[in-house]
């Protein structure tokens, strides 16, 4: 199974605690992580919780999302890839989320993270 397929099938719920842990280690909060996810995906607290409870994989998680039109403003390198150049949509969306959580952990303001 190639790397893309592995990411597609990975459940969002399995990665979500790592996002929170990464943020909290740097003095940020779960609420901020959730706000980033809501901004990126259009989900709210209830729909996010439903995806976590049903262990939705990343492919479905992003397929059912209303991706924020400002995602094109997310640029830079994450995991060795320029996010704006990733051709696989699902992988790109996963990397967008990684990048936003990374910015949170690096102390960026929420306004900047959410491309305000």
C-alpha positions as CSV (number, residue, x, y, z in Angstrom):
1,X,0.0,0.0,0.0
2,X,1.5,3.3,-1.0
3,X,1.8,6.3,1.4
4,X,-1.3,8.1,0.0
5,X,-3.5,5.1,0.5
6,X,-2.3,4.7,4.1
7,X,-3.2,8.3,4.9
8,X,-6.6,8.0,3.2
9,X,-7.5,5.1,5.4
10,X,-6.1,6.5,8.6
11,X,-8.9,7.6,11.0
12,X,-9.1,11.2,11.9
13,X,-9.8,10.2,15.5
14,X,-6.4,8.4,15.7
15,X,-4.6,11.6,14.8
16,X,-6.7,14.2,16.5
17,X,-5.2,13.6,20.0
18,X,-1.7,14.2,18.5
19,X,-2.8,17.6,17.2
20,X,-4.1,18.5,20.7
21,X,-1.0,17.1,22.4
22,X,1.3,19.1,20.0
23,X,-0.6,22.3,20.7
24,X,-0.8,21.8,24.5
25,X,2.9,21.1,24.7
26,X,3.4,24.6,23.5
27,X,0.8,26.2,25.8
28,X,-2.0,26.3,23.3
29,X,-5.5,24.7,23.8
30,X,-7.8,22.1,22.4
31,X,-10.3,24.9,21.8
32,X,-7.8,26.5,19.4
33,X,-7.1,23.2,17.6
34,X,-10.9,22.8,17.2
35,X,-11.2,26.3,15.9
36,X,-8.6,25.6,13.3
37,X,-10.4,22.4,12.3
38,X,-13.8,24.2,12.1
39,X,-12.2,27.0,10.0
40,X,-10.6,24.5,7.6
41,X,-13.5,22.0,7.2
42,X,-16.7,23.9,8.0
43,X,-17.5,21.4,10.7
44,X,-18.8,22.4,14.1
45,X,-18.5,20.8,17.5
46,X,-21.2,18.3,16.9
47,X,-20.2,17.2,13.4
48,X,-16.5,17.0,14.4
49,X,-17.5,14.8,17.4
50,X,-19.6,12.6,15.1
51,X,-16.5,12.0,12.8
52,X,-14.4,11.2,15.9
53,X,-17.0,8.8,17.3
54,X,-17.4,7.0,14.0
55,X,-13.6,6.9,13.4
56,X,-14.0,8.4,9.9
57,X,-11.0,8.0,7.7
58,X,-9.2,11.1,6.3
59,X,-10.6,10.5,2.8
60,X,-14.2,10.7,4.1
61,X,-13.4,13.4,6.6
62,X,-12.3,15.8,3.9
63,X,-14.8,14.6,1.3
64,X,-17.7,15.6,3.6
65,X,-16.1,18.9,4.6
66,X,-16.8,22.3,3.2
67,X,-13.2,23.3,2.7
68,X,-12.5,27.0,3.5
69,X,-12.1,29.0,0.3
70,X,-9.0,30.7,1.8
71,X,-7.0,27.5,1.9
72,X,-5.0,28.8,-1.1
73,X,-3.5,31.3,1.4
74,X,-1.9,28.4,3.3
75,X,1.6,28.1,1.8
76,X,5.0,26.8,2.9
77,X,6.7,23.5,3.7
78,X,5.4,20.8,5.9
79,X,6.9,17.3,6.1
80,X,9.3,18.3,3.3
81,X,6.6,19.2,0.8
82,X,5.3,22.6,-0.3
83,X,1.6,22.4,0.6
84,X,0.6,24.5,-2.4
85,X,2.2,22.1,-4.8
86,X,0.7,18.8,-3.5
87,X,-1.4,17.4,-6.3
88,X,-3.4,14.8,-4.4
89,X,-6.3,16.7,-2.9
90,X,-6.8,14.6,0.2
91,X,-3.1,14.6,1.0
92,X,-3.0,18.3,0.5
93,X,-5.9,18.9,2.9
94,X,-4.2,16.7,5.5
95,X,-1.0,18.7,5.1
96,X,-3.0,22.0,5.3
97,X,-4.2,20.8,8.7
98,X,-0.7,19.7,9.7
99,X,0.6,23.1,8.7
100,X,-2.1,25.0,10.6
101,X,-1.5,23.0,13.8
102,X,2.3,23.5,13.3
103,X,1.7,27.3,13.2
104,X,-0.4,27.1,16.3
105,X,2.4,25.2,18.1
106,X,5.0,27.8,16.9
107,X,3.0,30.5,18.6
108,X,1.4,32.3,15.7
109,X,-1.8,34.3,16.5
110,X,-5.1,32.7,15.6
111,X,-5.8,35.6,13.2
112,X,-2.7,34.8,11.2
113,X,-3.3,31.0,11.3
114,X,-6.9,31.5,10.1
115,X,-5.6,33.8,7.3
116,X,-7.5,36.8,8.7
